[in-house]
Structures are given as structure tokens and as C-alpha cells.
Amino acid sequence: MKLLEGKNCIITGGGGSIGRATARLFLEHGANVVLVDIAAPAGFEKERDRVVTVEADVSKAADAERYVAAAVTRFGAIDVLFCNAGNFGTVAPIEAYPEEVFDAVQAVHVKGTFLAAKHAVPHIRNGGSIVITSSVAGTRGDPGVYGYITAKHAQIGIMRCLAKELAPRGIRVNSIHPGPIDNSFQKSVEDDLGRIIGRDGTQFFDEIIPLGRHGTAEEVAMSVLYLASDMSSFTTGTMLMVDGGMSV
Ligand SMILES: NC(=O)c1ccc[n+]([C@@H]2O[C@H](COP(=O)([O-])OP(=O)(O)OC[C@H]3O[C@@H](n4cnc5c(N)ncnc54)[C@H](O)[C@@H]3O)[C@@H](O)[C@H]2O)c1
């Protein structure tokens, strides 16, 4: 069964690991996709008739307007908005955490999600779906992770406001909360952590994840598909953990 037949979907961070895996799954399920990233995502040439790629910075209002316009021009109304672009920032004690890094991380996750919704919502069909990639980091604190953890908590605030505001139009809004995923984004976090704690950062995470392993981008994509599609038609304002039990 195809779950997104003929649906028009915007994916930010569409050039990254989770974004690409989600795009592939959405395409398998019959969707048209608009992939937004800092550098236009490559590798979708075969699906040219159902894929638009846009080079854009999600933290800039003019870019948000432009990628939404590209989606509307090519496909008409929007059915699914997946706000997924992300950067990590750094880890440092509060007195040493650089202000400009803090701002840069909020700009992508928080302002980027705000701008995506602000510009896309007028074009989202009644009954559509917005999915926001937060993180297990949106549900817990850890020393020194000021930019990222703050941003991932803030996305839940946007998600909840949108869920209530858009419910009268039947537009559902939910967040997903991946735990550590086996990809380069997480690997660089773990390499840094490993240097701080003096042991293998990847192994450290495997030990605190009840399922005992990292997730895959494809596993996250399946949760996004569920929230994007009518399979979750009575689910809005919720936080879906995709974290191997790490938040329990
Ligand atoms: N990898 C993990 O373990 C993990 C865990 C929890 C949550 N997440 C979240 O998942 C999302 C996707 O991350 P990923 O793991 O696929 O990493 P990734 O680095 O492969 O993908 C992130 C993408 O966002 C893009 N991006 C960054 N800043 C941007 C900007 N200003 N404008 C447009 N695009 C921008 C990057 O170019 C990249 O392609 C992020 O929001 C991340 O915080 C990841």
C-alpha cells in the first residue's frame, strides 16, 4: 500500500542522512518531494519528474519564502512539511560556550522551523501533516550541550503551538525524537565526546540505549512516514521517541 500517493512534501535537511532516507521512502510511497538544503541535494536525477531540489538556508526568511514558492510552483499545494535541517554546535562548559555558536544552532533548528511553518502553512492543504525532527536531546539535559539541547527543547514549543492552531484545519503537527543514529552527524558528536570522557563515545552510547545499538536513518524515516501519512490521522501534538528506549 502506498501511503503518500500524489502528496507533495517538503523536506528540509534533504541532503543529509535522515532527510535522504526519508525522501527515498516518501518516493517509494508515491510522493512528490522538495528537498531543501544548504547545498542542493544530488542523487535524485532518476526521479526528476517527482523531485525538486532547492539550495537554501532555512534560517533566512527570504530563503524560506523561496523554497516554499518553488514547491507551490512545481506541485501546487503542500501536504507534508518535514522540518529536519540541523547542526550540532559544540560542547563546552557554560562559561566557555561561544555565544555565536549558540545563536547559530538556534537559527537552524528554532528559527528554521518557525520560518518553514510561517511560509508553508498558508499553502498546506487541510488534512496535511507537519513533522519536526527534535531529538532525544529535546527531552533531557547533558552538561555543556547548550546550543543543541536548548534548540531541541524549543522545537517542542513550536510543535505544540502549531498543533493547536492548525487543528481546526485538520493539519496535524508532531515531533520525532531520534536517539543516536548510525551516521556522520552522530559520529562527529561521539568522536568529540570520546575525547572528553577518555573512552569510545560510540560504545558509551550503545551502553545507555536499552536496545543496545544505534538506530538507522531508515528507521527514523519509517516513523516520519507514519506521522506524515493518514496512518496517524488521530495523532497531533505528540512527541514520538525513536530512541531505542534511551529516554525511558
Ligand atoms: N544523527 C543523529 O543521531 C540524530 C539524533 C537525533 C536528532 N537528529 C536530528 O536529525 C536531523 C537530521 O540530521 P542527520 O542525522 O540527518 O544529520 P545530517 O548532518 O546528515 O543532516 C542535516 C542536514 O541539515 C542541513 N543543514 C544544516 N544547516 C542548514 C541550514 N541552515 N539550511 C539548510 N540546511 C541545513 C545539512 O547540510 C545536512 O544536510 C537534525 O535536525 C538532527 O539534529 C539527529
The ligand as an ORCA input file, in Angstrom:
! r2SCAN-3c Opt
* xyz 0 1
  N      22.141     11.750     13.772
  C      21.578     11.624     14.946
  O      21.991     10.770     15.759
  C      20.404     12.476     15.310
  C      19.738     12.198     16.511
  C      18.652     12.991     16.876
  C      18.234     14.018     16.056
  N      18.911     14.271     14.906
  C      18.416     15.373     14.073
  O      18.063     14.857     12.825
  C      18.097     15.907     11.845
  C      18.839     15.402     10.623
  O      20.178     15.119     10.996
  P      21.050     13.955     10.323
  O      21.370     12.987     11.363
  O      20.415     13.503      9.070
  O      22.401     14.772     10.037
  P      22.968     15.356      8.656
  O      24.083     16.268      9.038
  O      23.261     14.235      7.745
  O      21.737     16.189      8.066
  C      21.449     17.517      8.465
  C      21.253     18.340      7.199
  O      20.824     19.657      7.552
  C      21.456     20.548      6.659
  N      21.510     21.905      7.187
  C      22.231     22.364      8.245
  N      22.050     23.680      8.380
  C      21.196     24.078      7.399
  C      20.629     25.312      7.020
  N      20.917     26.466      7.672
  N      19.791     25.345      5.965
  C      19.501     24.208      5.265
  N      20.007     23.002      5.575
  C      20.850     22.938      6.632
  C      22.867     19.976      6.485
  O      23.506     20.487      5.323
  C      22.574     18.479      6.404
  O      22.411     18.030      5.084
  C      18.757     17.108     12.546
  O      17.747     18.011     12.936
  C      19.410     16.484     13.765
  O      19.535     17.397     14.812
  C      19.970     13.526     14.511
*
